[in-house]
Amino acid sequence: MSAVTPQAGVDEVHILWTSEGMSCDGDTVSVTAAGLPSIEEVLLGLVPGLPKVHLHNKVLAPEVGAEFMAAFHRAAEGELGPYIFVVEGSIPNEHINGEGFWTSMGNDPVTGQPITVNEWIDRLAPGAWAVVAIGTCAAYGGIHAMAGNPTGSMGLADYLGEGFRSAGGLPIVNVPGCPVQPDNFMETLTWLLYQVAGLAPMIPLDRQLRPTWLFGKTVHEGCDRAGYYEQGDFARDYNSPKCQVRIGCWGPVVNCNVTKRGWMDGIGGCPNVGGICIGCTMPGFPDKFMPFMDEPPGGSLSAGMASMYGGLVRSLRAITNKSANKEPKWRHNGRRLTSGYDPRWRG
């Protein structure tokens, strides 16, 4: 990915955030729990080096109605900038909506008719310095795009195309999760804000357009329970602290850092607190991970192989553990020194 010339001297950035896609607003709610940094710290200018940030999000905004929509209309007319366009929720296919529409945000000031989310994306994405898909629904379609859905929903890259580039020269930046892990999003947003200010290099993304430092490892690699897998020691029910692969956990093949990062203040993360990983950060979610409580494909084979060598390793470690759990025999209060000490000169 080639570098982009930063906009030197940028001191103000607007964040235009629509959650009017096929969405539950869960990603907006999740981000209020972020702490590295928090949304409040960014908006109050407490993060050194960041430009001043103006957030336009319906859930977090004090404005309502036309006053709230004003910034979006100004951006569409090229009168606001630079801005980062954050999209929350899947994008429905408005070509198959019959005589209505699937979802909209605000009304056209001239006609009074609702403006669909698709229209807003068409108007705002090309002029945005960066376009961010927050949550799996916006990134890849998610729940609303599963097999059998009536809306033809899709992710933002499906809608805009893989070759899309923003006004800042960036591809779409996907921060998946159902909902998004709060600090993952705020860390990504902070990188982009530093980048637009000319203080950070091009954000590194993987082939699925996710930040590489956040999604480069699997759930399993950071899981508190991974040691049980290595020893072939598997949970048989959800009350067990052992590896949950045989009761439905997809952690070994899912790109996500929640087991390392936790959910809030380093605490939580699905398998860490007894939940199985259902693959919610992956492009194939949910269809390729259902039914959620069944053993994943290949789970029996991999678990069986792990059980074969893991059982032996566990037995050998138990022997070592038993030995290491005893103090050496020369530590006693007897009348003779038995530690093996042998002085070179005897007086």
C-alpha positions as CSV (number, residue, x, y, z in Angstrom):
1,M,0.0,0.0,0.0
2,S,1.6,3.3,-1.1
3,A,2.0,6.2,1.3
4,V,-0.3,9.2,1.1
5,T,0.8,12.8,1.5
6,P,-0.6,14.0,4.8
7,Q,-2.6,17.2,5.1
8,A,0.0,19.3,7.0
9,G,-1.6,22.0,9.2
10,V,-4.9,20.3,9.6
11,D,-6.2,21.4,13.0
12,E,-9.9,20.4,12.9
13,V,-11.5,17.2,11.8
14,H,-15.2,16.3,11.7
15,I,-16.4,12.8,12.3
16,L,-19.7,12.1,10.4
17,W,-21.1,8.9,11.9
18,T,-24.2,7.3,10.6
19,S,-25.7,4.3,12.4
20,E,-28.8,4.3,10.2
21,G,-27.7,1.2,8.3
22,M,-29.2,-2.1,9.3
23,S,-28.0,-1.7,12.8
24,C,-28.8,-2.0,16.5
25,D,-26.6,0.9,17.5
26,G,-24.5,-1.6,19.5
27,D,-21.2,-0.3,18.2
28,T,-22.0,3.3,19.2
29,V,-23.0,2.0,22.7
30,S,-19.8,-0.1,22.9
31,V,-17.5,2.8,22.1
32,T,-18.8,4.7,25.1
33,A,-16.8,2.1,27.2
34,A,-13.5,2.8,25.5
35,G,-10.6,3.9,27.6
36,L,-7.5,3.8,25.3
37,P,-8.3,6.6,24.6
38,S,-11.9,7.3,25.6
39,I,-14.2,9.2,23.2
40,E,-14.4,12.0,25.8
41,E,-10.6,12.4,25.8
42,V,-10.5,12.7,22.0
43,L,-13.4,15.2,21.9
44,L,-12.0,17.3,24.8
45,G,-8.5,17.6,23.2
46,L,-6.8,15.6,25.9
47,V,-4.8,13.4,23.5
48,P,-1.5,15.2,22.6
49,G,-1.0,16.0,18.9
50,L,-4.6,15.3,17.8
51,P,-6.5,17.9,15.8
52,K,-9.7,19.3,17.3
53,V,-12.5,16.8,16.7
54,H,-16.2,17.5,16.1
55,L,-18.3,14.4,16.5
56,H,-21.7,14.0,14.7
57,N,-23.4,10.9,16.0
58,K,-27.1,10.8,16.6
59,V,-26.8,8.8,19.9
60,L,-24.1,11.0,21.4
61,A,-25.1,14.4,19.9
62,P,-26.9,17.1,21.8
63,E,-28.5,18.4,18.6
64,V,-31.6,16.9,17.1
65,G,-33.5,17.0,13.8
66,A,-32.4,19.5,11.1
67,E,-29.7,21.0,13.4
68,F,-28.1,17.5,13.7
69,M,-28.4,16.9,10.0
70,A,-26.8,20.2,9.0
71,A,-23.2,18.9,9.1
72,F,-24.1,16.0,6.8
73,H,-25.7,18.3,4.2
74,R,-22.7,20.7,4.4
75,A,-20.3,17.8,3.8
76,A,-22.4,16.6,0.8
77,E,-22.1,20.1,-0.7
78,G,-18.4,20.2,-0.2
79,E,-18.5,22.8,2.6
80,L,-17.2,20.7,5.5
81,G,-13.8,19.2,5.8
82,P,-11.7,17.4,6.3
83,Y,-14.0,14.7,7.7
84,I,-13.9,11.0,8.5
85,F,-17.0,9.1,7.5
86,V,-18.0,6.3,10.0
87,V,-20.6,3.9,8.8
88,E,-22.4,1.6,11.3
89,G,-24.8,-1.1,10.2
90,S,-25.1,-3.2,7.0
91,I,-26.0,-1.6,3.7
92,P,-29.3,-2.8,2.2
93,N,-29.8,-3.2,-1.5
94,E,-32.2,-0.4,-2.4
95,H,-32.5,-1.8,-6.0
96,I,-34.9,-4.4,-4.6
97,N,-36.9,-2.3,-2.2
98,G,-40.1,-2.3,-4.2
99,E,-41.9,1.0,-3.8
100,G,-40.4,1.9,-0.5
101,F,-36.9,2.0,1.1
102,W,-35.1,-0.1,3.6
103,T,-33.5,2.6,5.8
104,S,-33.0,6.3,5.7
105,M,-31.5,9.2,7.6
106,G,-33.1,12.6,7.5
107,N,-35.2,14.2,4.8
108,D,-34.3,16.1,1.6
109,P,-34.7,19.8,2.4
110,V,-36.2,20.4,-1.0
111,T,-38.5,17.5,-1.6
112,G,-39.1,16.5,2.1
113,Q,-38.6,12.9,1.2
114,P,-36.4,10.5,3.2
115,I,-32.7,10.2,2.1
116,T,-31.6,6.6,2.1
117,V,-28.4,5.5,3.8
118,N,-27.2,4.4,0.4
119,E,-27.6,7.9,-1.0
120,W,-25.7,9.3,2.0
121,I,-22.8,6.9,1.3
122,D,-22.8,7.9,-2.4
123,R,-22.7,11.6,-1.4
124,L,-20.2,11.4,1.5
125,A,-17.8,8.5,0.9
126,P,-15.9,10.0,-2.1
127,G,-15.2,13.3,-0.3
128,A,-14.2,11.8,3.1
129,W,-10.6,11.8,4.1
130,A,-11.2,8.3,5.4
131,V,-14.1,5.9,5.5
132,V,-14.4,3.6,8.4
133,A,-16.8,0.6,8.8
134,I,-17.4,0.1,12.5
135,G,-18.7,-3.3,13.5
136,T,-19.1,-6.5,11.5
137,C,-22.4,-5.4,9.9
138,A,-20.8,-2.4,8.2
139,A,-17.6,-4.3,7.5
140,Y,-19.0,-7.5,6.0
141,G,-22.8,-7.5,6.2
142,G,-23.1,-9.4,9.5
143,I,-26.4,-10.7,10.9
144,H,-28.5,-8.7,8.5
145,A,-26.7,-10.2,5.4
146,M,-27.1,-13.8,6.5
147,A,-28.6,-16.4,4.1
148,G,-32.4,-15.9,3.6
149,N,-32.4,-12.2,4.4
150,P,-35.0,-10.2,2.4
151,T,-33.0,-6.9,2.2
152,G,-29.9,-8.0,0.1
153,S,-27.7,-6.5,2.8
154,M,-24.0,-6.3,2.4
155,G,-20.8,-4.7,3.8
156,L,-19.5,-1.3,2.9
157,A,-16.7,-2.7,0.7
158,D,-19.4,-4.8,-1.2
159,Y,-21.3,-1.7,-1.8
160,L,-18.5,0.7,-2.7
161,G,-16.2,-1.9,-4.4
162,E,-12.8,-3.2,-3.4
163,G,-11.1,-0.5,-5.4
164,F,-12.6,2.3,-3.5
165,R,-10.2,5.0,-2.3
166,S,-11.2,7.9,-0.1
167,A,-10.2,11.5,-0.7
168,G,-7.2,10.8,1.6
169,G,-6.2,7.9,-0.7
170,L,-7.2,5.2,1.8
171,P,-9.2,2.1,1.2
172,I,-12.1,1.4,3.5
173,V,-10.9,0.7,7.1
174,N,-12.8,-2.2,8.6
175,V,-13.0,-2.5,12.4
176,P,-15.3,-5.6,12.8
177,G,-16.9,-7.1,16.0
178,C,-20.4,-7.7,17.0
179,P,-20.3,-5.3,18.6
180,V,-16.9,-3.7,18.0
181,Q,-14.3,-4.0,20.9
182,P,-14.4,-0.4,22.1
183,D,-10.6,0.3,22.3
184,N,-10.0,-1.4,18.9
185,F,-12.2,1.3,17.3
186,M,-10.8,4.2,19.3
187,E,-7.2,3.1,18.7
188,T,-8.0,2.9,14.9
189,L,-9.7,6.3,14.9
190,T,-6.8,7.8,16.8
191,W,-4.3,6.5,14.2
192,L,-6.4,8.0,11.4
193,L,-6.6,11.4,13.3
194,Y,-2.8,11.4,13.7
195,Q,-2.5,10.5,10.0
196,V,-4.7,13.3,8.8
197,A,-2.6,15.6,10.9
198,G,0.6,14.3,9.3
199,L,1.9,12.6,12.4
200,A,1.4,9.0,11.5
201,P,2.3,6.8,8.5
202,M,-0.3,4.9,6.4
203,I,-2.5,2.7,8.5
204,P,-1.5,-0.9,7.9
205,L,-4.4,-3.1,6.9
206,D,-4.8,-6.8,6.1
207,R,-6.5,-8.3,3.0
208,Q,-9.9,-8.0,4.7
209,L,-9.1,-4.3,5.4
210,R,-8.7,-4.7,9.1
211,P,-5.9,-3.0,11.1
212,T,-3.1,-5.6,11.1
213,W,-1.9,-5.0,14.7
214,L,-5.4,-5.7,16.0
215,F,-6.4,-8.6,13.9
216,G,-3.2,-10.3,13.0
217,K,-3.5,-13.1,15.6
218,T,-6.2,-15.5,16.5
219,V,-8.4,-15.7,19.6
220,H,-6.7,-18.9,20.5
221,E,-3.2,-17.4,20.6
222,G,-4.2,-15.0,23.4
223,C,-6.7,-17.2,25.2
224,D,-6.4,-18.0,28.9
225,R,-7.5,-21.5,28.1
226,A,-5.0,-22.2,25.3
227,G,-2.7,-24.2,27.6
228,Y,-5.5,-26.8,28.1
229,Y,-5.8,-27.3,24.3
230,E,-2.1,-28.0,24.1
231,Q,-2.5,-30.7,26.8
232,G,-5.5,-32.2,25.2
233,D,-7.7,-31.2,28.1
234,F,-11.1,-30.2,26.9
235,A,-14.3,-28.9,28.5
236,R,-17.4,-31.1,28.2
237,D,-19.8,-28.4,29.4
238,Y,-19.9,-24.6,30.0
239,N,-19.0,-24.8,33.7
240,S,-15.5,-25.9,33.0
241,P,-12.4,-23.7,32.9
242,K,-10.8,-25.9,30.2
243,C,-10.5,-25.4,26.4
244,Q,-14.0,-25.0,24.8
245,V,-13.2,-26.2,21.3
246,R,-15.3,-29.3,21.7
247,I,-18.3,-27.4,22.8
248,G,-18.4,-24.9,20.0
249,C,-15.5,-22.5,20.3
250,W,-14.0,-21.2,17.0
251,G,-11.0,-19.5,18.6
252,P,-8.2,-21.3,16.9
253,V,-9.2,-20.0,13.5
254,V,-10.7,-16.5,14.2
255,N,-8.8,-13.3,13.9
256,C,-9.5,-11.2,17.0
257,N,-7.5,-9.8,19.9
258,V,-10.3,-9.8,22.5
259,T,-8.7,-12.5,24.6
260,K,-5.5,-10.5,24.8
261,R,-7.1,-7.1,25.2
262,G,-10.2,-8.0,27.2
263,W,-13.4,-6.0,26.8
264,M,-13.2,-3.1,29.3
265,D,-10.1,-2.1,31.2
266,G,-8.4,-5.4,30.2
267,I,-11.2,-7.5,31.8
268,G,-13.3,-10.0,29.9
269,G,-13.1,-11.3,26.4
270,C,-15.5,-14.1,25.4
271,P,-13.6,-17.3,26.1
272,N,-11.8,-15.7,29.1
273,V,-15.1,-15.4,30.9
274,G,-16.8,-18.7,29.8
275,G,-18.2,-17.8,26.4
276,I,-17.3,-19.6,23.2
277,C,-15.9,-17.6,20.2
278,I,-18.5,-17.5,17.4
279,G,-16.3,-15.8,14.9
280,C,-18.0,-12.4,15.0
281,T,-15.0,-10.5,13.6
282,M,-14.8,-12.6,10.4
283,P,-16.2,-11.9,6.9
284,G,-18.0,-15.3,6.9
285,F,-20.0,-14.4,10.1
286,P,-22.6,-15.6,10.9
287,D,-23.3,-18.2,8.2
288,K,-20.0,-20.1,8.3
289,F,-20.0,-20.4,12.1
290,M,-23.5,-21.8,12.7
291,P,-24.9,-23.6,14.5
292,F,-23.0,-21.8,17.3
293,M,-23.0,-24.5,20.0
294,D,-21.8,-27.4,17.8
295,E,-18.2,-28.5,17.5
296,P,-16.5,-26.7,14.7
297,P,-15.6,-28.6,11.5
298,G,-12.4,-30.5,12.1
299,G,-12.7,-30.0,15.8
300,S,-13.0,-33.7,16.5
301,L,-9.9,-34.5,14.5
302,S,-7.7,-31.7,15.9
303,A,-9.0,-32.3,19.4
304,G,-8.4,-36.1,19.0
305,M,-4.9,-35.5,17.9
306,A,-4.2,-33.1,20.7
307,S,-5.7,-35.6,23.2
308,M,-3.3,-38.3,22.0
309,Y,0.0,-36.4,22.6
310,G,-1.6,-34.0,25.1
311,G,-2.5,-36.8,27.5
312,L,1.1,-38.0,27.5
313,V,2.5,-34.5,28.0
314,R,0.0,-33.8,30.8
315,S,1.0,-37.0,32.6
316,L,4.7,-36.2,32.3
317,R,4.1,-32.7,33.5
318,A,2.2,-34.0,36.5
319,I,5.2,-36.1,37.5
320,T,7.4,-33.0,37.2
321,N,4.9,-31.0,39.1
322,K,4.8,-33.5,41.9
323,S,8.5,-33.4,42.3
324,A,8.8,-29.6,42.0
325,N,6.0,-29.2,44.6
326,K,8.4,-30.6,47.3
327,E,11.2,-28.7,49.1
328,P,14.7,-30.2,48.8
329,K,15.4,-32.7,51.5
330,W,18.4,-30.8,52.9
331,R,16.2,-28.0,54.2
332,H,15.7,-29.2,57.8
333,N,16.4,-28.3,61.4
334,G,18.6,-31.3,62.2
335,R,22.0,-31.4,63.8
336,R,23.9,-32.2,60.5
337,L,24.3,-30.1,57.4
338,T,23.2,-32.2,54.4
339,S,23.1,-29.6,51.7
340,G,26.3,-30.9,50.1
341,Y,28.4,-28.0,51.2
342,D,32.1,-28.9,51.1
343,P,34.5,-26.1,52.3
344,R,37.9,-26.0,50.6
345,W,39.7,-25.3,53.9
346,R,38.7,-26.9,57.1
347,G,39.6,-25.0,60.4
